């Protein structure tokens, strides 16, 4: 059963165009560009809480490939649908993780990918609806050295 | 209807073991006025221990955030006062560390699967087996020489005789995926773990729950394995399985079983107590959480909303009995007793005693082989140090010629009393894991601090969902100050080389020996060999609790 659900989720991702950001080519010392990316995505408008959900583990089993599902509670009709979802991190050398583009034909605003987290940090998701309204959520994911559990 | 918990018979300290035993009887320990229509029996974190043992409860078990000062984060006299347990009583000996050495001589060893069998059979007989569920919270198949040598077979064979209805797991997984599946197939009960999925398709690996009918009540038991197995233990041993707390999955499964008609919902959990306390507050519809992993023994249930949390201790010291009156899909009343298995008081069950002897027979000579003696109490539990770990660290420093030793903050491991021999069984009880290699490597002072900060956050992150449930990594040759109230990365300061009293230099490389690395391909001799060599050379060890860790913010 779950297998089928996940394939459907994968198809949902396929239906939208996914832009995944590249690797860590920028040195990790400066504060990353998350504020700029968010500013550009929102046009300076403050997103509201709610509607959008990030499914991420509290502690990553492997920081190099962290399973992430983002979903937005919304109808997907011509009148009302989720247009884009931006995913950024606040401590990766480059903040951008992915931008998911949806259309009413996507059927459901949900995407399921693996992301790379260089260290313990917050992952931020912002959804843009077709009417321009914005919704956000975030979750901290701990990336540990590992070991020593009881 | 909240009924007062009936605790074990309370005894004055007499100083004479025979007298104490005379006054405490099996009938006292089993005494229980039944309530309602269902009985849950819970045993957890046995850690491979088939026979009675000494186990000193922690002297320090600090809670942070909402858990600060709350059970199970109280120890010693404060614990006894909180639960109205007289000092030096049998309960005090079983549940707290105060006067442990003296009380151990009075009240003797605790536990043993043959004693557990007696209690379980007695409850089933008294209550009627059709009203009783026996649930094993996991960490059952690992923690001793025999369990390691047989890859859990000795434990599985003996546990089978107890006829549990379900179990979940943690250290079981360190035998690898194939072995876990093989052992599960050999058992007659369900292995439940709703939070384990395969990496590729996120499909469930184990049954998430099982429905039972007991006392006319439809009961759903959901299983939750240790969420951070691939983080706290080697990822490479379970490469295809993904864990996690998966709160949404817990919620979904609770809703599902309620829809399927469950009148009583039980979560058999290896989350750790604080994680379960948070979970209980966030996920509605769970009547009982049988907690595990953090090895807490609480003589009363902790109530969070409508959920009862039960903490049944570890190493087979206790069997929990929870009677429930379930009417119309709700718990109307309960009575709870944490039954301490005083080995000199409870008669061993003959069938189990024979099975245990058979299981131990192949290793009998090695188990009892004396390596040296101890003049002081050896124990492990405590947030920052234990004398058994001090012994291990001393062995690592000397046998691997290192400046600094790191030893994992495991919470399992038995105690050895002053004047006793240290046997190979004792050494294995503190070290028997499937990744025992003692590495020797250089680490910068900066890296050492990162390691300490990382483990400290696993213990003291104020959000329990970010905790892993072990204790702090034990250090040999290294002292430090920890402020547990500070945020991640800022808790550790004043790192000092104990030998010279010099501050740790972040830029300098130090020679470090340690064991239980989660990295694949770690090379070095098994830790039990080093401890054996060290103890044999010392002949008699004497270790007093050190003060190399200064604690703030507690």
Interface residues (C-beta under 8 A of the other chain):
Chain A: X2 X3 X6 X7 X55 X57 X58 X59 X60 X61 X62 X67 X120 X140 X142 X144 X145 X146 X147 X148 X149 X150
Chain B: X197 X201 X202 X203 X204 X226 X227 X228 X229 X230 X231 X232 X233 X235 X242 X243 X244 X245 X248 X272 X293 X294 X295 X408 X409 X410 X411 X412 X450 X451 X454 X455 X457 X458 X461 X463 X465 X466 X468 X469 X470 X471 X473 X488 X516 X517 X518
